[in-house]
Amino acid sequence: MNLNMSQKLKRRQFLLQAAMTSGSIVATNLGSKSGLAQTPAFITLDKNRPTIPYGIASGDINGNSAVIWSRSDCPARMIIEYATDENFRNSRRILGQVAAANTDFTTRTYLGNLPPGQDIFYRVTFQDLKDTNIYSAPVIGHLKTAPQGRGKDIFFAWSGDTAGQGWGINSEWGGMKIYESIRKLNPDFFIHSGDYIYADNPIKSEVSLDDGSIWKNITTEEKSKVAETLKEFRGNYIYNLLDENVRRFNAQVPQLVQWDDHEVRNNWYPGQILDDERYKVKDVSLLASRAKQAFLEYTPIRFNPQDPKRIYRSFNYGQLLDIFMLDKRSYRGKNSPNNQTVASTETAFLGSPQIRWLKNQLKNSKATWKVIASDMPIGLIIRDGKTDFENAANGNGKALGRELELADLLSFIKNNNIQNIIWLTADVHYAAAHYYDPNKAQFTDFKPFWEFVAGPLNAGNFGPNQLDNTFGPEVKFQTASPDIKLNQAPSAGLQFFGTVKIDGKTEVLTVSLHNLEGQKIYSLDLPPEVKE
């Protein structure tokens, strides 16, 4: 990076941080020189105007569009001003939706027709509904649009599992520090692979560590018990936004988010009835409905017009990359011994509609690389009790149960010669690189492929999980070992994330795994396959 670019980046980060941490910034010009009306904002006491208590976020970048998210502290209208210049010259202004009580005062605005391959700077303000001359202090954010054509590098990060096992925000230690390590690498976007919150893991104010010291958590009422009400689920998302590292990260790095089990409850499936004394609400489908509402309210997700509650979706990031975000939670059958020999609704994992969608998306993709973002690894055994299985993997042997669905998908990819697919995932709370080889598998009708695992983000460490040989996975790298104590505090350093770089000229894809401090601990270059 040359000096000029370095100075620009430092200035950009300074502006972002200053805008997020200052409560004294007042918008005096929410218009532009492009013919839009200018609207002066009156300077008033903070208590008399809306505020933005939990920052801003962007997400679901798709070609030339993006979602901007925020939350007001009262009914107010979101206003977005954006430009390709950090000084907001020639900016455009959009009147967004009203943040209302029925969405817990969260709202989002869709930006479209953005210029390709550009840094976009945006600022969010909320306009008072009673006196339209009164505005909140603005908060400034940043995103980067996909490059047009080839020749430009793409760089993004992924991980999952935020604030699990009772390890919350320890301000004395520095909060959720791994988010700051990712932010400093300045990725184009970030894939959160699920367990965005831990609704079933209460946060205590203090946890005793093995060395005699005390881990001190920030606590809230909603995080003091398992989440059952909509207010409690919302409170879990608010809790994570209390962390300065998370808010700073959200303002700078767009997110593509998916969910897994802890957004509701560990190992949940539709129709489950709980036998858990911590819960007064025993119907998991009711809990999941409330949990999904909070998830959709508090993440920068774009609502599907035909199915506003659908989480699986795809994104194009230029000619080099398509991303497919899966949902392995909403459409699965119940957890079982997972040994059925014939596919049915009992063996559903992604479910037939999602499988058809994914096949069609993969077959029609024109991008060089296809990233499948999965909320669970393929070949790692994850049990649910003594006899049932939470994951598709069910022990060694031929494809059975939920594996039938994956076997069908992998065969489809081979038979249609769909090339350059990698899988990215989290869930198991360690980092790993897996190579799936049909020559070492029980089910062999598939092309070899790589799967990379990252996480956790401020949660306990676990693993290593047992491999299932159905699809022939080989561990090429992993951070977990039987000798490492499980469920240590984040301060033990066993927190991980991954990055992916696609070289714009050679189209070589490089996957790297990083530790808590952002240091690279593993890297692999994958040249693209060329169709014959």
C-alpha positions as CSV (number, residue, x, y, z in Angstrom):
1,M,0.0,0.0,0.0
2,N,1.5,3.3,-1.0
3,L,1.7,6.3,1.4
4,N,-1.1,8.2,-0.2
5,M,-3.5,5.2,0.0
6,S,-2.5,4.5,3.6
7,Q,-3.2,8.1,4.6
8,K,-6.6,8.0,2.9
9,L,-7.5,4.8,4.7
10,K,-6.4,6.2,8.1
11,R,-8.4,9.3,7.4
12,R,-11.5,7.3,6.5
13,Q,-11.2,5.2,9.6
14,F,-10.8,8.4,11.7
15,L,-13.9,9.9,10.2
16,L,-15.9,6.7,10.8
17,Q,-14.7,6.4,14.4
18,A,-15.2,10.1,15.1
19,A,-18.8,10.1,13.8
20,M,-19.7,7.0,15.7
21,T,-18.3,8.1,19.1
22,S,-19.3,11.8,19.0
23,G,-22.7,12.9,20.2
24,S,-22.1,16.5,19.3
25,I,-22.2,16.3,15.5
26,V,-25.2,18.1,14.0
27,A,-26.3,17.8,10.4
28,T,-26.5,21.3,8.9
29,N,-27.0,20.2,5.3
30,L,-28.9,17.1,4.4
31,G,-29.1,18.1,0.8
32,S,-26.6,18.2,-2.1
33,K,-25.5,20.1,-5.1
34,S,-27.5,17.7,-7.4
35,G,-30.7,19.6,-7.3
36,L,-32.2,18.1,-4.2
37,A,-33.6,20.4,-1.6
38,Q,-31.4,21.4,1.3
39,T,-32.8,21.0,4.8
40,P,-31.2,22.8,7.7
41,A,-31.3,20.9,11.0
42,F,-31.9,22.9,14.2
43,I,-29.4,22.5,17.0
44,T,-31.3,21.3,20.0
45,L,-30.6,19.6,23.3
46,D,-29.9,15.9,22.8
47,K,-32.9,15.0,25.0
48,N,-35.2,16.7,22.5
49,R,-34.2,14.9,19.4
50,P,-33.9,11.3,18.2
51,T,-30.8,9.4,18.9
52,I,-29.0,6.4,17.2
53,P,-28.1,4.3,20.3
54,Y,-26.8,1.2,18.5
55,G,-25.0,2.6,15.4
56,I,-25.6,1.6,11.8
57,A,-24.8,-1.3,9.5
58,S,-24.9,-2.2,5.8
59,G,-25.5,-5.5,4.2
60,D,-26.8,-7.7,1.4
61,I,-24.6,-5.9,-1.2
62,N,-25.7,-7.3,-4.6
63,G,-24.3,-5.8,-7.8
64,N,-25.0,-2.1,-7.5
65,S,-27.3,-2.2,-4.4
66,A,-27.0,-2.4,-0.6
67,V,-29.1,-2.3,2.5
68,I,-28.6,0.4,5.2
69,W,-29.8,-0.5,8.7
70,S,-30.2,1.5,11.9
71,R,-32.4,1.9,15.0
72,S,-33.8,5.1,16.5
73,D,-34.8,5.5,20.1
74,C,-38.2,6.8,19.2
75,P,-40.6,7.0,16.2
76,A,-38.6,8.9,13.5
77,R,-37.9,8.8,9.7
78,M,-34.5,7.4,8.5
79,I,-32.7,9.7,6.1
80,I,-29.6,8.5,4.1
81,E,-27.1,10.7,2.4
82,Y,-24.4,9.0,0.4
83,A,-21.5,9.8,-1.9
84,T,-18.3,8.4,-3.4
85,D,-16.4,11.2,-1.5
86,E,-15.8,11.0,2.2
87,N,-16.5,14.8,2.3
88,F,-19.9,14.1,0.8
89,R,-19.5,16.3,-2.2
90,N,-22.2,15.8,-4.8
91,S,-24.1,13.5,-2.4
92,R,-27.5,12.0,-2.9
93,R,-30.3,12.0,-0.3
94,I,-33.0,9.4,0.3
95,L,-36.0,9.6,2.5
96,G,-36.3,6.2,4.1
97,Q,-39.0,4.4,6.1
98,V,-40.2,5.4,9.5
99,A,-38.7,3.5,12.5
100,A,-41.8,2.5,14.5
101,A,-42.6,0.6,17.6
102,N,-43.8,-2.6,15.7
103,T,-40.2,-3.2,14.5
104,D,-38.7,-2.0,17.8
105,F,-37.7,1.3,16.1
106,T,-35.4,-0.6,13.6
107,T,-35.6,0.2,9.9
108,R,-33.7,-0.1,6.7
109,T,-33.3,1.7,3.4
110,Y,-32.3,0.1,0.1
111,L,-29.7,1.9,-2.0
112,G,-29.7,1.2,-5.7
113,N,-27.9,2.2,-8.9
114,L,-24.6,2.6,-7.0
115,P,-21.5,3.0,-9.1
116,P,-19.4,-0.2,-9.4
117,G,-16.0,-0.6,-7.8
118,Q,-16.4,2.4,-5.5
119,D,-16.1,3.2,-1.9
120,I,-19.5,4.6,-0.8
121,F,-19.7,6.8,2.2
122,Y,-23.1,7.2,3.8
123,R,-24.5,9.0,6.8
124,V,-27.7,8.1,8.6
125,T,-29.9,10.6,10.5
126,F,-33.4,10.3,11.9
127,Q,-35.9,13.0,11.5
128,D,-38.3,13.8,14.3
129,L,-41.9,13.1,13.2
130,K,-43.5,15.9,15.2
131,D,-41.0,18.6,14.2
132,T,-39.4,17.9,10.9
133,N,-36.7,20.5,11.5
134,I,-35.2,18.4,14.3
135,Y,-32.7,15.6,13.4
136,S,-30.6,13.2,15.3
137,A,-26.8,13.5,15.2
138,P,-25.6,11.7,12.1
139,V,-23.6,8.5,12.1
140,I,-21.2,7.9,9.2
141,G,-20.7,4.5,7.5
142,H,-18.8,3.0,4.6
143,L,-19.3,0.2,2.0
144,K,-17.6,-0.9,-1.2
145,T,-19.5,-1.9,-4.3
146,A,-18.5,-4.9,-6.5
147,P,-16.0,-4.3,-9.2
148,Q,-17.1,-4.2,-12.8
149,G,-15.4,-6.6,-15.1
150,R,-12.2,-8.4,-14.2
151,G,-8.8,-7.1,-13.1
152,K,-9.8,-5.9,-9.6
153,D,-9.1,-8.0,-6.5
154,I,-11.9,-9.1,-4.1
155,F,-11.2,-9.5,-0.4
156,F,-13.7,-10.6,2.2
157,A,-13.9,-12.3,5.6
158,W,-16.1,-14.8,7.4
159,S,-16.7,-16.3,10.8
160,G,-19.5,-17.0,13.3
161,D,-20.6,-17.7,16.9
162,T,-20.9,-14.4,18.7
163,A,-21.0,-14.1,22.5
164,G,-21.7,-17.7,23.3
165,Q,-21.3,-19.9,26.5
166,G,-21.8,-16.9,28.7
167,W,-18.7,-15.0,27.4
168,G,-20.1,-11.6,26.9
169,I,-18.7,-8.1,26.7
170,N,-15.8,-7.6,29.1
171,S,-15.0,-3.9,28.8
172,E,-12.0,-4.3,31.1
173,W,-10.4,-6.7,28.6
174,G,-11.4,-4.6,25.6
175,G,-14.8,-6.0,24.5
176,M,-15.3,-8.2,21.4
177,K,-11.7,-7.6,20.2
178,I,-11.9,-10.0,17.2
179,Y,-14.3,-7.6,15.4
180,E,-11.6,-4.9,15.5
181,S,-9.0,-7.3,14.2
182,I,-11.2,-8.1,11.2
183,R,-12.1,-4.4,10.6
184,K,-8.4,-3.4,10.5
185,L,-8.0,-5.7,7.5
186,N,-10.6,-3.6,5.7
187,P,-12.5,-6.5,3.9
188,D,-15.0,-5.6,1.2
189,F,-17.7,-7.5,3.2
190,F,-18.1,-10.1,5.9
191,I,-20.2,-13.3,6.0
192,H,-21.6,-14.1,9.4
193,S,-22.1,-17.9,9.3
194,G,-24.7,-18.1,12.0
195,D,-25.1,-18.1,15.8
196,Y,-25.3,-14.3,15.4
197,I,-26.6,-14.3,19.0
198,Y,-26.9,-16.9,21.8
199,A,-30.5,-16.6,22.8
200,D,-30.2,-19.7,25.0
201,N,-27.0,-18.6,26.8
202,P,-27.6,-16.1,29.7
203,I,-24.8,-13.7,30.5
204,K,-23.7,-13.5,34.2
205,S,-21.9,-10.5,35.5
206,E,-18.8,-12.5,36.6
207,V,-17.2,-15.8,35.6
208,S,-14.3,-17.3,37.6
209,L,-11.3,-18.4,35.5
210,D,-8.8,-21.2,36.2
211,D,-6.1,-18.8,37.1
212,G,-8.2,-17.2,39.9
213,S,-9.0,-14.1,38.0
214,I,-12.6,-12.9,37.2
215,W,-14.1,-12.4,33.7
216,K,-16.5,-9.5,34.1
217,N,-19.4,-9.2,31.7
218,I,-21.6,-6.2,30.9
219,T,-25.1,-7.6,31.7
220,T,-28.6,-6.6,30.8
221,E,-32.1,-7.8,31.9
222,E,-32.8,-9.5,28.6
223,K,-29.5,-11.4,28.7
224,S,-30.1,-12.7,32.3
225,K,-32.2,-15.6,31.2
226,V,-33.0,-17.7,28.1
227,A,-34.9,-15.7,25.5
228,E,-38.6,-16.5,25.2
229,T,-40.5,-13.3,24.5
230,L,-39.9,-11.1,21.5
231,K,-38.5,-8.4,23.8
232,E,-35.9,-10.9,25.1
233,F,-34.9,-12.0,21.6
234,R,-34.5,-8.4,20.6
235,G,-32.5,-7.7,23.7
236,N,-30.0,-10.4,22.6
237,Y,-29.2,-8.4,19.4
238,I,-29.1,-5.1,21.4
239,Y,-26.6,-6.7,23.8
240,N,-24.1,-7.3,21.1
241,L,-24.5,-3.8,19.8
242,L,-23.4,-2.4,23.2
243,D,-19.9,-3.4,22.2
244,E,-17.9,-0.5,20.6
245,N,-15.9,-2.9,18.5
246,V,-19.1,-4.4,17.0
247,R,-20.6,-0.9,16.2
248,R,-17.3,0.3,14.6
249,F,-17.1,-2.9,12.5
250,N,-20.8,-2.6,11.5
251,A,-20.2,0.9,10.2
252,Q,-17.3,0.0,8.1
253,V,-17.9,-3.5,6.8
254,P,-21.0,-4.7,5.0
255,Q,-22.5,-8.0,6.2
256,L,-24.1,-11.0,4.7
257,V,-25.8,-12.8,7.6
258,Q,-27.4,-16.2,8.1
259,W,-28.7,-18.0,11.2
260,D,-28.1,-21.3,12.9
261,D,-29.5,-22.8,16.1
262,H,-28.6,-20.4,18.9
263,E,-30.6,-17.6,17.5
264,V,-33.5,-19.7,18.9
265,R,-32.1,-22.5,21.0
266,N,-29.4,-25.1,20.8
267,N,-30.1,-27.9,18.3
268,W,-33.7,-26.8,17.6
269,Y,-35.9,-28.0,14.8
270,P,-39.4,-27.0,13.7
271,G,-42.1,-28.7,15.7
272,Q,-39.9,-29.5,18.7
273,I,-41.5,-29.5,22.1
274,L,-38.9,-28.7,24.9
275,D,-38.2,-30.7,28.0
276,D,-36.2,-27.9,29.6
277,E,-37.1,-26.4,32.9
278,R,-35.5,-23.1,31.9
279,Y,-38.3,-22.5,29.4
280,K,-42.0,-21.7,30.2
281,V,-42.6,-21.6,26.5
282,K,-42.2,-25.2,25.3
283,D,-43.2,-24.8,21.7
284,V,-40.0,-24.3,19.7
285,S,-42.0,-23.2,16.6
286,L,-43.4,-20.3,18.6
287,L,-40.0,-19.4,19.9
288,A,-38.5,-19.6,16.4
289,S,-41.2,-17.3,15.1
290,R,-40.3,-14.7,17.7
291,A,-36.6,-15.3,17.1
292,K,-36.9,-14.9,13.4
293,Q,-38.8,-11.6,13.7
294,A,-35.9,-10.2,15.9
295,F,-33.3,-11.6,13.5
296,L,-35.0,-9.9,10.5
297,E,-35.4,-6.6,12.5
298,Y,-31.8,-6.4,13.8
299,T,-29.7,-7.5,10.8
300,P,-29.1,-5.6,7.5
301,I,-30.9,-8.2,5.5
302,R,-32.9,-7.5,2.3
303,F,-36.5,-8.8,2.5
304,N,-37.5,-11.1,-0.4
305,P,-40.7,-9.6,-2.0
306,Q,-42.2,-13.0,-2.5
307,D,-41.2,-14.4,0.9
308,P,-40.2,-11.7,3.4
309,K,-39.1,-14.2,6.0
310,R,-36.8,-16.2,3.7
311,I,-33.2,-16.3,4.8
312,Y,-31.5,-18.3,2.0
313,R,-30.5,-16.0,-0.8
314,S,-27.6,-15.3,-3.3
315,F,-25.4,-12.4,-4.1
316,N,-23.3,-11.5,-7.1
317,Y,-20.1,-9.6,-6.4
318,G,-18.8,-9.0,-10.0
319,Q,-17.6,-11.4,-12.6
320,L,-15.4,-13.3,-10.2
321,L,-17.7,-14.2,-7.4
322,D,-21.2,-15.4,-6.6
323,I,-22.2,-16.2,-3.0
324,F,-25.0,-18.6,-1.9
325,M,-26.3,-18.2,1.6
326,L,-27.9,-21.4,3.0
327,D,-30.5,-21.9,5.7
328,K,-30.0,-25.4,7.3
329,R,-32.3,-24.6,10.1
330,S,-35.8,-23.6,9.0
331,Y,-36.7,-26.5,6.8
332,R,-35.2,-29.5,8.4
333,G,-37.0,-32.6,9.8
334,K,-36.7,-33.5,13.4
335,N,-33.3,-34.6,14.8
336,S,-33.2,-38.4,14.8
337,P,-30.8,-41.3,14.5
338,N,-30.5,-40.1,10.9
339,N,-30.2,-43.5,9.3
340,Q,-33.1,-43.5,6.9
341,T,-32.4,-45.2,3.5
342,V,-34.9,-43.2,1.5
343,A,-35.2,-39.4,1.2
344,S,-38.4,-37.9,2.7
345,T,-39.6,-35.0,4.7
346,E,-38.0,-36.8,7.7
347,T,-34.6,-36.5,6.1
348,A,-35.0,-32.8,5.0
349,F,-32.0,-30.6,5.8
350,L,-32.2,-27.7,3.4
351,G,-35.6,-28.9,2.1
352,S,-36.7,-29.5,-1.5
353,P,-37.5,-25.9,-2.5
354,Q,-34.1,-24.7,-1.2
355,I,-32.3,-27.5,-2.9
356,R,-34.0,-26.7,-6.2
357,W,-33.1,-23.1,-5.8
358,L,-29.5,-23.8,-5.1
359,K,-29.1,-26.2,-8.0
360,N,-30.6,-23.6,-10.4
361,Q,-28.4,-20.8,-9.0
362,L,-25.2,-22.8,-9.3
363,K,-26.0,-24.1,-12.8
364,N,-26.7,-20.5,-14.0
365,S,-23.8,-18.8,-12.3
366,K,-21.4,-17.1,-14.7
367,A,-19.0,-16.1,-12.0
368,T,-15.5,-17.7,-11.8
369,W,-15.9,-18.7,-8.2
370,K,-19.0,-19.9,-6.3
371,V,-18.9,-19.6,-2.5
372,I,-21.5,-21.7,-0.6
373,A,-21.9,-20.1,2.8
374,S,-23.2,-22.9,5.1
375,D,-24.2,-22.5,8.7
376,M,-22.9,-26.1,9.5
377,P,-19.9,-28.1,8.2
378,I,-20.6,-31.1,6.0
379,G,-18.6,-33.9,7.4
380,L,-18.3,-33.2,11.1
381,I,-20.4,-35.2,13.5
382,I,-22.6,-33.1,15.8
383,R,-24.8,-35.1,18.1
384,D,-28.1,-34.2,19.8
385,G,-28.3,-36.4,22.8
386,K,-27.2,-40.0,22.9
387,T,-29.0,-41.4,19.8
388,D,-29.9,-38.4,17.6
389,F,-27.9,-36.2,15.3
390,E,-27.9,-32.4,14.9
391,N,-25.9,-32.3,11.6
392,A,-26.2,-34.3,8.4
393,A,-23.1,-36.4,9.3
394,N,-24.2,-39.5,11.2
395,G,-21.2,-41.7,11.6
396,N,-19.2,-43.6,9.0
397,G,-20.7,-45.4,6.1
398,K,-22.8,-44.8,3.0
399,A,-25.1,-41.8,2.6
400,L,-28.1,-42.1,4.9
401,G,-30.7,-39.7,6.4
402,R,-29.9,-36.1,5.8
403,E,-26.8,-37.1,3.9
404,L,-29.1,-38.2,1.0
405,E,-29.9,-34.6,0.3
406,L,-26.3,-33.6,0.2
407,A,-25.3,-36.6,-1.9
408,D,-27.9,-35.6,-4.4
409,L,-26.6,-32.0,-4.5
410,L,-22.9,-33.0,-4.8
411,S,-23.8,-35.4,-7.7
412,F,-25.7,-32.6,-9.4
413,I,-22.6,-30.4,-9.2
414,K,-20.5,-33.1,-10.7
415,N,-22.9,-34.1,-13.5
416,N,-23.3,-30.5,-14.6
417,N,-19.5,-29.9,-14.4
418,I,-20.0,-26.8,-12.1
419,Q,-16.5,-25.7,-11.2
420,N,-14.7,-23.6,-8.6
421,I,-17.0,-24.2,-5.6
422,I,-15.8,-23.7,-2.0
423,W,-17.8,-24.1,1.2
424,L,-17.4,-21.6,4.1
425,T,-18.8,-22.4,7.5
426,A,-18.5,-22.0,11.3
427,D,-20.5,-23.5,14.2
428,V,-18.0,-25.8,15.8
429,H,-15.8,-23.1,17.5
430,Y,-12.5,-23.8,16.0
431,A,-10.8,-23.2,12.6
432,A,-10.1,-25.9,10.1
433,A,-9.5,-26.7,6.4
434,H,-11.2,-29.9,5.1
435,Y,-10.6,-31.5,1.7
436,Y,-13.4,-33.8,0.5
437,D,-12.0,-36.6,-1.8
438,P,-14.2,-39.1,-3.6
439,N,-11.3,-41.5,-3.7
440,K,-11.5,-41.7,0.1
441,A,-15.3,-41.6,0.4
442,Q,-18.0,-44.1,0.9
443,F,-20.2,-42.1,-1.5
444,T,-18.1,-41.3,-4.5
445,D,-20.3,-39.6,-7.1
446,F,-19.0,-36.0,-6.6
447,K,-16.1,-33.7,-7.6
448,P,-13.5,-33.1,-4.9
449,F,-13.9,-29.8,-3.0
450,W,-12.7,-27.7,-0.1
451,E,-14.5,-26.6,3.0
452,F,-13.1,-24.0,5.4
453,V,-14.3,-23.5,9.0
454,A,-13.8,-20.4,11.2
455,G,-14.9,-19.1,14.6
456,P,-15.8,-18.4,17.2
457,L,-16.3,-14.7,17.6
458,N,-16.1,-14.1,21.4
459,A,-17.4,-17.5,22.5
460,G,-16.0,-20.6,24.1
461,N,-13.6,-22.9,22.1
462,F,-14.6,-26.5,21.3
463,G,-13.5,-29.5,19.2
464,P,-12.1,-31.2,17.4
465,N,-15.2,-33.0,16.1
466,Q,-15.2,-36.5,14.7
467,L,-15.1,-36.8,10.9
468,D,-17.7,-38.8,9.0
469,N,-16.2,-40.7,6.1
470,T,-19.3,-40.7,3.9
471,F,-17.9,-37.9,1.7
472,G,-14.2,-38.5,2.4
473,P,-13.2,-35.5,4.4
474,E,-9.5,-35.0,5.2
475,V,-8.3,-32.5,7.8
476,K,-5.6,-30.4,6.2
477,F,-5.4,-28.0,9.1
478,Q,-7.2,-27.4,12.4
479,T,-6.7,-25.4,15.6
480,A,-8.5,-27.8,17.9
481,S,-6.8,-30.7,19.6
482,P,-7.8,-33.1,22.4
483,D,-5.1,-31.5,24.6
484,I,-6.7,-28.1,24.6
485,K,-9.1,-27.2,27.5
486,L,-12.6,-26.6,26.2
487,N,-14.8,-23.5,26.7
488,Q,-12.1,-21.1,27.7
489,A,-12.7,-17.4,27.8
490,P,-12.0,-15.3,24.7
491,S,-8.9,-13.9,26.5
492,A,-7.3,-17.4,26.0
493,G,-7.0,-16.4,22.4
494,L,-8.8,-19.3,20.8
495,Q,-10.9,-17.1,18.5
496,F,-10.7,-17.3,14.7
497,F,-11.9,-15.9,11.5
498,G,-11.1,-16.5,7.8
499,T,-10.5,-14.3,4.8
500,V,-10.7,-14.9,1.1
501,K,-8.8,-13.0,-1.6
502,I,-9.5,-13.4,-5.3
503,D,-6.8,-12.0,-7.5
504,G,-8.4,-9.9,-10.2
505,K,-5.8,-10.9,-12.8
506,T,-4.9,-14.5,-12.2
507,E,-8.3,-15.4,-10.6
508,V,-6.4,-17.4,-8.0
509,L,-8.5,-17.7,-4.8
510,T,-6.5,-17.6,-1.5
511,V,-8.2,-18.7,1.7
512,S,-6.5,-17.7,5.0
513,L,-7.3,-18.4,8.6
514,H,-6.5,-15.8,11.3
515,N,-6.3,-15.8,15.0
516,L,-7.7,-13.3,17.5
517,E,-5.0,-10.7,16.8
518,G,-5.6,-11.0,13.0
519,Q,-2.3,-12.9,12.4
520,K,-2.4,-15.5,9.6
521,I,-2.1,-19.1,10.8
522,Y,-2.9,-21.0,7.6
523,S,-3.2,-20.1,3.9
524,L,-4.0,-22.0,0.7
525,D,-4.0,-20.8,-2.9
526,L,-6.6,-22.4,-5.2
527,P,-6.2,-21.8,-8.9
528,P,-9.4,-21.8,-10.9
529,E,-10.4,-24.8,-12.9
530,V,-10.7,-24.1,-16.6
531,K,-13.5,-25.8,-18.6
532,E,-12.4,-28.0,-21.3
